[in-house]
Amino acid sequence: MTKVKLTLVKSISKRSPSQRATLTALGLGKTNSSVEKSVDAAVQGMINKVKHVLKVENI
């Protein structure tokens, strides 16, 4: 499995409720918070939904 580091680079305010829920489910709440995730189909879909507010780095 591929691991990625996700960093929230934009605020979650003014985002749709579904995007906020997706970011919370990924474990991101505050700007510049980071989390490492193993990528599977579900996580990849979540990343694609909110990729405009994330910085994604391969580990």
C-alpha angles and dihedrals in degrees: 000000000000118000123211135187113226120200123186106227101171131048121264092223113107091027124123117265091249091053091049090051091049092052091048091050089052088054097251121129113143129048113269092019114139137202135179118227137179108236119237130148095280096048092044090055091050091050091050091052094057103022091124091070098038138079109213121200126180115231 
